[in-house]
Amino acid sequence: MVGGTLRDIRAEIRSLARSDGDYAVVCGRTGSPPGAATGQRFPDRRVAGEAAELTRDYRAALRRYDPNIPYDDPQVYKVSKGPPRSAAEAAESDDDYTRYSAFCHDTAGALFEALSELGHREAETAAMETYLTLAEVVDDRDDFCLTLVWSLMSELDVRLSTAEQRAVVEAAAGLFCPTPTPNPVEATLGHLETVGFVEGYSVRPIPDTEADITADKASETDARTDARTDGDDSSRTWELTFGDYALAERTGRIPTLPIAVSLLRRTPGRAVRFIDGEALSDGRWRLRVRMTPEGDSAGLISVEAVENRWLNDPSASLGQ
C-alpha cells in the first residue's frame, strides 16, 4: 500500500539527515519545506540534493492516485544564509492551489504512513478504496486532494477505537518533527488560513465550567485560571472561530483531523482535546479545544456539532 512506500522514502531521507547539518530543503513553489523533509538538516549540499530528489519521489508516489498534484521544486540552501529568494517570493505569491494541495497531500501522506507503521492495514486499504470510489464522481479534479483527506477521516472515524485514532494522529504529527510554538492555536489557524483551508479566524481563551471539562481531575484543578491571558498558560481552553472550512459537512459532526495534525506538531508533549463544534451563520464554525500538560488527547478525528438552525438549514453555506 501507499503508506509503506511513503514510509520507506521518509526513512531514506532521515538516514541522510544530521541534527547539526548546515543544509536544508525548501519547496520553491510554496516557500515551505516539503512535507517529507520538514525539520530535517543535512551535512552538505550533495546529501541535501539527494534528500531533495527523494521528496520528489514521495510526491510521485501520491501522484499515482491524484494526477493533479502540482510538481514541487525542492531547492537546497544553507541554513545560515536562509532560503533562496525564489522560495521567499513563493511564500508570498498568489499560488493558492499549490499551497492548498501541498497541505492536503502532506497531511494525507503522513496519515497513510502512520497507519502503515501502526499496522492498521484494513483502515489504510479502506481509506484508499473510499478515495478511489469518490474520485470517479468528483466533478472538479482540483478537489481530489481534499477527497483524499476526507476519505482518511471517514475511515479512521468508523474503523479505529479512540485510542487507536489518537495513536495514528499523534504518529502523523510526529513525522513533521514537532517543535514547541508560541501561541500554537493561533499559529495553527494562521497556517490553515495561509494554505486556504479556512478563511478568516479568531482565537480566544474561555473559562471552563465543571460541565464543560472533559479532561481528568488534574485538568479540573486548572479551570479557575483558564480565563487569564497572562501567567501560567499550561492548561487552557480555547474557542476557535473560522469560516469557509474546506471539510465542512452538513452532518452532526465536524471534522477535526487536519486541524489536530497541524496543532499537535506545534504542541509536543501536550494533550489536545477537541470538545465540541457549532455551525454559525455565513458559513462559519466554532470549535472548543483544551490543551493540558498531562492526560490523553481526544476528538482528533471529529467531534459532535451542536444541533441548531445553521447546521440544519439547507440554504446555508457551511464551507467552500
C-alpha positions as CSV (number, residue, x, y, z in Angstrom):
1,M,0.0,0.0,0.0
2,V,1.0,3.6,-0.4
3,G,1.7,4.1,3.3
4,G,4.6,1.6,3.2
5,T,6.1,3.2,0.2
6,L,5.9,6.7,1.7
7,R,7.3,5.4,5.0
8,D,10.3,3.9,3.2
9,I,11.1,7.1,1.3
10,R,10.9,9.2,4.5
11,A,13.2,6.6,6.2
12,E,15.8,7.2,3.4
13,I,15.5,11.0,3.9
14,R,16.0,10.6,7.7
15,S,19.0,8.4,7.2
16,L,20.7,11.3,5.3
17,A,19.8,13.9,8.0
18,R,22.1,15.1,10.8
19,S,20.9,17.2,13.7
20,D,23.8,19.6,13.2
21,G,23.6,19.8,9.5
22,D,24.2,23.0,7.7
23,Y,21.8,22.5,4.7
24,A,18.1,22.1,4.3
25,V,15.5,21.7,1.6
26,V,12.7,24.1,0.7
27,C,10.0,24.0,-2.0
28,G,10.5,26.8,-4.5
29,R,6.7,26.8,-5.3
30,T,5.3,27.0,-1.8
31,G,8.2,28.5,0.2
32,S,7.8,25.8,2.8
33,P,9.9,22.6,3.4
34,P,8.5,19.6,1.5
35,G,6.4,17.5,3.9
36,A,8.8,14.6,3.9
37,A,11.8,16.8,4.7
38,T,10.2,19.1,7.3
39,G,12.6,19.8,10.2
40,Q,15.5,17.9,8.6
41,R,19.0,19.2,8.2
42,F,21.8,17.6,6.1
43,P,25.6,17.6,6.4
44,D,26.4,19.1,2.9
45,R,24.9,20.3,-0.3
46,R,25.3,16.9,-2.1
47,V,23.5,14.9,0.6
48,A,20.8,17.6,0.8
49,G,20.4,17.2,-3.0
50,E,19.8,13.5,-2.6
51,A,17.1,14.3,0.0
52,A,15.5,16.8,-2.4
53,E,15.2,14.1,-5.1
54,L,13.6,11.8,-2.5
55,T,11.0,14.4,-1.7
56,R,10.1,14.3,-5.4
57,D,9.8,10.5,-5.2
58,Y,7.5,11.0,-2.2
59,R,5.2,13.3,-4.1
60,A,5.3,11.0,-7.1
61,A,4.0,8.1,-5.0
62,L,0.9,10.1,-4.2
63,R,0.6,11.4,-7.8
64,R,-0.3,7.9,-8.8
65,Y,-3.6,8.5,-7.1
66,D,-4.0,12.2,-7.7
67,P,-2.5,13.3,-11.0
68,N,-3.4,16.9,-10.2
69,I,-0.7,17.2,-7.5
70,P,1.4,20.2,-8.5
71,Y,5.0,19.3,-9.2
72,D,7.2,20.7,-6.4
73,D,10.5,22.5,-6.8
74,P,12.8,21.3,-4.0
75,Q,15.7,23.6,-3.5
76,V,18.8,23.1,-1.4
77,Y,20.0,26.0,0.7
78,K,22.5,26.8,3.5
79,V,20.6,27.3,6.7
80,S,22.8,30.1,7.9
81,K,22.0,32.1,4.7
82,G,18.3,31.4,4.7
83,P,16.1,30.1,1.9
84,P,16.7,31.3,-1.6
85,R,14.8,34.4,-2.8
86,S,12.6,32.4,-5.1
87,A,11.3,30.4,-2.1
88,A,10.6,33.6,-0.1
89,E,8.8,35.1,-3.1
90,A,6.8,31.9,-3.5
91,A,5.6,32.1,0.1
92,E,4.1,35.5,-0.7
93,S,2.7,34.6,-4.1
94,D,-0.9,34.0,-5.1
95,D,-0.4,30.3,-5.9
96,D,-3.1,29.4,-3.5
97,Y,-3.9,26.0,-5.0
98,T,-0.3,24.8,-4.8
99,R,-0.2,25.6,-1.1
100,Y,-3.6,24.1,-0.5
101,S,-2.8,20.9,-2.4
102,A,0.6,20.5,-0.7
103,F,-1.1,20.8,2.7
104,C,-3.7,18.2,1.9
105,H,-1.2,15.7,0.5
106,D,1.4,16.3,3.3
107,T,-1.3,15.6,5.8
108,A,-2.7,12.6,3.9
109,G,0.8,11.2,3.3
110,A,1.7,11.4,7.0
111,L,-1.6,9.7,8.0
112,F,-1.0,6.8,5.5
113,E,2.5,6.4,6.9
114,A,1.2,6.3,10.4
115,L,-1.5,3.7,9.5
116,S,1.2,1.6,7.9
117,E,3.6,2.0,10.8
118,L,1.0,1.0,13.4
119,G,-0.3,-2.0,11.4
120,H,-3.8,-0.7,10.6
121,R,-3.7,-2.3,7.1
122,E,-7.5,-2.6,6.9
123,A,-8.1,1.1,7.6
124,E,-5.4,2.1,5.2
125,T,-6.9,-0.1,2.4
126,A,-10.4,1.1,3.2
127,A,-9.4,4.8,3.0
128,M,-7.8,4.3,-0.3
129,E,-10.7,2.4,-1.7
130,T,-13.1,5.1,-0.5
131,Y,-11.0,7.7,-2.2
132,L,-10.8,5.8,-5.5
133,T,-14.6,5.4,-5.5
134,L,-15.2,9.1,-4.7
135,A,-12.6,10.2,-7.2
136,E,-14.7,8.7,-10.0
137,V,-17.6,11.1,-9.2
138,V,-15.9,14.2,-8.1
139,D,-16.7,17.0,-10.6
140,D,-13.7,19.2,-10.0
141,R,-10.4,17.3,-10.2
142,D,-8.8,20.0,-8.0
143,D,-10.9,18.5,-5.2
144,F,-9.0,15.2,-5.4
145,C,-6.6,16.3,-2.7
146,L,-9.4,17.2,-0.3
147,T,-11.2,14.0,-1.1
148,L,-8.1,12.0,-0.1
149,V,-8.1,13.7,3.4
150,W,-11.9,13.3,3.7
151,S,-11.6,9.5,2.9
152,L,-9.0,9.1,5.6
153,M,-11.0,11.0,8.1
154,S,-14.2,9.0,7.3
155,E,-12.5,5.6,7.6
156,L,-10.5,6.5,10.8
157,D,-13.7,7.7,12.4
158,V,-15.5,4.4,11.9
159,R,-12.8,1.7,11.9
160,L,-10.5,2.6,14.8
161,S,-11.0,3.0,18.5
162,T,-10.5,6.3,20.3
163,A,-7.1,5.1,21.5
164,E,-6.1,3.9,18.0
165,Q,-7.2,7.1,16.5
166,R,-5.1,9.1,19.0
167,A,-2.1,6.9,18.2
168,V,-2.4,7.4,14.5
169,V,-2.9,11.2,14.6
170,E,0.0,11.6,17.1
171,A,2.2,9.5,14.9
172,A,1.3,11.5,11.8
173,A,2.0,14.8,13.6
174,G,5.3,13.4,14.9
175,L,6.5,12.9,11.3
176,F,6.7,16.7,11.0
177,C,9.4,17.0,13.7
178,P,7.2,18.6,16.3
179,T,8.5,21.9,17.7
180,P,7.0,23.9,20.6
181,T,5.5,27.0,19.0
182,P,4.5,30.2,20.8
183,N,0.7,30.7,20.7
184,P,0.2,27.2,19.0
185,V,-3.5,27.6,18.5
186,E,-3.1,31.0,16.8
187,A,-0.2,29.6,14.7
188,T,-2.3,26.6,13.6
189,L,-5.2,28.7,12.5
190,G,-2.9,31.1,10.8
191,H,-1.3,28.3,8.8
192,L,-4.6,26.8,7.8
193,E,-5.7,30.2,6.5
194,T,-2.4,30.6,4.6
195,V,-3.0,27.3,2.8
196,G,-6.6,28.1,2.1
197,F,-8.2,25.6,4.4
198,V,-10.1,28.2,6.3
199,E,-10.8,31.9,5.7
200,G,-10.9,34.4,8.5
201,Y,-10.5,33.2,12.1
202,S,-10.4,34.3,15.7
203,V,-9.0,32.7,18.8
204,R,-9.8,33.5,22.4
205,P,-9.3,31.8,25.8
206,I,-12.6,30.9,27.6
207,P,-13.3,30.0,31.2
208,D,-14.2,26.4,31.9
209,T,-17.2,25.2,33.9
210,E,-17.5,21.9,35.6
211,A,-19.9,20.7,32.9
212,D,-17.5,21.7,30.1
213,I,-14.4,19.9,31.4
214,T,-14.0,16.5,29.8
215,A,-10.4,16.0,30.9
216,D,-9.4,14.3,34.1
217,K,-9.2,15.7,37.6
218,A,-5.7,17.1,37.0
219,S,-7.3,19.3,34.4
220,E,-10.1,20.4,36.7
221,T,-7.7,22.0,39.1
222,D,-6.6,24.4,36.4
223,A,-10.0,25.5,35.4
224,R,-10.0,28.6,37.5
225,T,-7.0,30.0,35.6
226,D,-8.4,29.5,32.1
227,A,-9.8,33.0,31.6
228,R,-6.5,34.6,32.3
229,T,-4.4,36.0,29.4
230,D,-1.1,36.1,31.4
231,G,0.8,33.9,33.8
232,D,0.6,30.1,33.6
233,D,-0.9,29.0,30.3
234,S,-0.1,25.3,30.6
235,S,-3.8,24.4,30.8
236,R,-6.3,26.4,28.8
237,T,-9.5,26.0,26.8
238,W,-9.7,28.0,23.6
239,E,-12.6,29.0,21.3
240,L,-11.7,28.8,17.6
241,T,-14.0,30.6,15.1
242,F,-13.3,30.3,11.4
243,G,-15.1,30.5,8.0
244,D,-15.1,28.5,4.7
245,Y,-13.8,25.4,6.3
246,A,-12.7,23.1,3.5
247,L,-14.0,19.9,5.3
248,A,-17.3,21.4,6.4
249,E,-20.1,18.9,6.5
250,R,-23.9,19.2,6.9
251,T,-24.0,16.4,9.5
252,G,-24.0,16.1,13.3
253,R,-20.2,16.1,13.4
254,I,-17.4,18.4,12.4
255,P,-14.1,17.0,11.1
256,T,-11.1,18.0,13.2
257,L,-8.4,15.8,11.7
258,P,-6.3,18.2,9.7
259,I,-6.6,20.8,12.5
260,A,-5.5,18.2,15.0
261,V,-2.4,17.1,13.0
262,S,-1.4,20.8,12.5
263,L,-1.9,21.6,16.2
264,L,-0.1,18.6,17.6
265,R,3.0,19.3,15.6
266,R,3.2,22.6,17.4
267,T,2.5,21.3,20.9
268,P,4.8,18.3,21.6
269,G,4.2,16.7,25.0
270,R,0.8,18.4,25.4
271,A,-2.7,16.8,25.4
272,V,-5.1,18.3,22.9
273,R,-8.8,17.6,23.4
274,F,-11.4,18.9,20.9
275,I,-14.6,19.3,22.9
276,D,-17.4,20.2,20.5
277,G,-18.3,22.3,17.5
278,E,-21.1,24.5,16.3
279,A,-22.2,25.8,12.9
280,L,-22.6,29.6,12.8
281,S,-24.1,31.9,10.2
282,D,-22.4,32.9,7.0
283,G,-20.6,29.5,6.7
284,R,-18.6,30.0,9.9
285,W,-17.8,27.4,12.6
286,R,-16.9,27.4,16.2
287,L,-14.7,24.8,17.9
288,R,-13.6,24.4,21.5
289,V,-10.2,22.8,22.2
290,R,-8.5,22.2,25.5
291,M,-4.7,21.8,26.0
292,T,-3.1,20.4,29.1
293,P,0.4,19.2,30.1
294,E,-0.9,15.8,31.1
295,G,-3.6,13.4,30.0
296,D,-4.7,11.9,26.7
297,S,-5.7,13.8,23.5
298,A,-9.2,13.3,22.2
299,G,-11.6,14.3,19.5
300,L,-8.8,14.2,17.0
301,I,-10.9,12.9,14.0
302,S,-14.2,14.6,14.5
303,V,-16.5,16.0,17.3
304,E,-20.2,16.4,17.7
305,A,-21.7,19.6,16.3
306,V,-24.4,21.4,18.3
307,E,-27.8,21.0,16.6
308,N,-29.0,24.4,15.5
309,R,-30.7,26.2,12.6
310,W,-27.4,26.8,10.9
311,L,-26.4,23.1,10.9
312,N,-29.8,22.1,9.5
313,D,-30.6,24.9,7.2
314,P,-30.2,23.5,3.6
315,S,-29.8,27.1,2.2
316,A,-26.8,27.8,4.5
317,S,-23.3,27.5,3.1
318,L,-21.1,25.6,5.5
319,G,-17.9,25.5,3.6
320,Q,-16.2,26.4,0.3
